[in-house]
Amino acid sequence: MSCNNLKNQLASSLAKYYLVLLISAVGLWPQHSYGQNPWKDLEKRPSTLELGNGFQSVKAGNFVLTLVRSSQTVAALKPLTDTAFDFTPGDRLKLRSSDGMYQLGDINLRIKTSAQSNWSNYSTAAKRHPVSDIPFKDKNVLAAADLSNTLPADIPVHIERYWMMEDGHLVLFFKIRNTSSQPLEIGSLGIPMIFNNIMQGKSLEETHAQNVFYDPYIGNDAGYLQVTRLNGHGPALLVVPFHKTPFEAYNPLLNDPTPRGIDFEGFNEWMVYSKAYADNEWKNAEPWNKPTSQILKPGESAGYGLKFLISSSISGIEKTLTANKRPVAIGVPGYVLPMDVDARLFLKYGQKVSSINVEPMGALTVKPVADRSGTHQQYQVAGKIWGRARLTITYSDGLVQTVNYKVIKSEVDVVKNYGAFLTKEQWFSDPNDPFGRDQSVISYDYETRRQVTQDGRAWIPGLSDEGGAGSWLGAVMKEVIQPDAAEILKLQRFVGHTMWGNLQYSEGPQMYGVKKSLFYYQPDEMPAGTYSDSINYKTWAAWDHNTANDVGRSYNYPHVASAHWALYRLARYHSGLVTDRKWDWYLKNAYYTSMAMVQQAPYYAQFGQMEGTIYYLILSDLKCEGWQKEADELEKAMKARADHWRTLLYPFGSEMPWDSTGQEEVYLWSDYFGYTDKAAATINAILAYMPTIPNWGYNGSARRYWDFGYAGKLSRIERQLHHYGSGLNAIPVLSAYRKSPSDLYMLRVGYGGLMGSISNITADGFGPAAFHSFPSTLKIDGLSGDYGSNFFGYAVNSAAYLTHDAELGWLAFGGNIIHRGNMIDVNITNGSKSKVFIAPAGLWLTLKAGTFNRVSYNAQTKQVIIWLNKKDEHTANAWLQIEEYDPKNGGYRIQKSYRKARGSYVIPLDNKLRQVNLDIKG
């Protein structure tokens, strides 16, 4: 297909896009029957906010605050710097004005006396009635209300709400007084956080201009909520505690009738106390913080409040916190902590640390370290016991901060265990399988400890789609960074005899096309008893044979291309590992699979693909091999796609109305073809949904919230922690960092995503779809699902980084630092040991074979010394590529002359470490 024909087909298919999305969405969540629009049902609900009584607008610090007069809840919250933008869903206020629909300014409570066994629930949103204005003379009060009218008559407390100013900042404050004759226990107190993450019915241009995402730092007194615009531009909104209002838990407001789905993740509440939930709905979960409650004596009052701050940019959030005397924690290399890593925790606050407590006991060791800059209190942190761990930091003024870590095995061991689990526990061997899946890595249910050979979603046991290909994709990518001869022997059989000729057509007009699934539901073709009676096969997802054979889903092609490419690399740069076919067969198939995507699946090929990085890797290897004709054709096809993206303001479409997976490939090709404006827009969009937060689950976790329905066992709309978006989005973020190595924020975000991609692998090596963020669950999903895409991101992106920060000093990500005068040594700890970036030198060192042991950088002379690990029976040479990002250094040269081939220095390895010196030219 010519580039012009491809462009025309892409353009003509756009009209079909949203129809496909609607069908997909309606089919996935059966509570909305086909053809119904659940948003229309909201129009039938009676409005009870009494919007006809008007609104009150006031300038409130950095905001224009608009309140509904009858309820004194927020109708709009707009930054002064851009009053056309509203952080709240004010555009749907009328639609969302009925009972039970939460607004910013509401409050939820669970209360009981000592004589009661059950909690009583109260909410200002449940049954609306106009609130009573409270007269005030204080010039700092903007509005005040007695909330009694909109609460049940039997509530044993009196609640007043104030919108006020404090030090020039907007504050929401509640005063709660016990009006009963008995002590009362407040077992939960939640303040709904209602911001505009509703994307229903909007184009990508509209969502990026009008909508926000928000992420919590559930850090008790130091906690905050960050609200970021989808386009990644400032200003960003920060919600922080006022008075004594800890961020103890983050609770989804599942009783709000606003329809949750692929275009609306749902609302949550900031929970000050959570004991009432921990004793009931959450009793089987391990919470982020210790659940607490509050006792109010008869007549006693307590106050709770939140302050609203503005940060001019997302990357400036921590500076804004510091400027407002809020605690800031920075973990290096992050909060996923391998046991062999010497981590650092930097705390910045105006008070001294008085104590640090570790839970579980002994899970971490924490030792103070002298901070030479005098700007932070610094600690050395080491992981000792696998699993989740919490630091509770108490400052001298009584403020309590929590930081949540995940301790894992060394990255090398994590990767090793993952490969072993896939090729043993998940290895499917059945020559009589009617679907042709014999000799494959199949999906796995960790809760039942069984392979998944049947599922109502055909792709899960069908070895295709992300949810079914994930396991074998992870298995082949594991071998690229940590080859194992016995595992590769099995995977050769899968690629050469199960994938090729079965999952992928090996002949005929659809040659190189990739099927949607090997498994299908066609009982009239199969013997009785083939399909389980306990599985629901009456949905759209139970594809018949014809649908399963369809080759039109482009997202299936990168998985297959990756498998061919992985075995090409192993065959080409190692000896004796791949014996089934020659290296050129695998590279040829990788190339033709890439071309087949745009030729046989052109509709979805218009979008960025998850794992689209593989096409760049294949193109690079085609050039290295001198296959110029193939390289030119592939580059031409990729440029046609990039040219299409260049015409779009936000080219991040997919099968969904909004997505966080296409950005990976959009950035890569935009950068490759010099479309810098589009590359920058892509990075900005990623930073909007990929935060850096002192909690391992949220740090670097690219937002995803619907894929538990497609590839999980526990199916629901829910913020997924370290779904494959983390590993894939880390690729462009770290790539952009290498072009701007002074941007430590970018490195922290990208590395958070990189480490998040392996954070959920179990101690015995099972890779789950993601981690459930609902406080009722807080554990990994039981199904392997689409995890392999996450590991793909890790495999191609795993690297060690050495950098220097003016405040924090020398830092290593993926390695441990040893200082020797001007020489900075980094012992490499990451799972691949094949990539190193030295930020002060702008030097990117990569190995196609061989591994790094350590690198050294002389801060004065800029000399770099590399130590390569010794050879093994399959790897006699290291293949080193050197890429430089900082031309002012004048360029590096290797002291000793080594042969160059295929763009790499070929360095013979020995039975001991091999030293390679790099000096500045001149």
Disulfide bonds with the S-S distance in Angstrom:
none
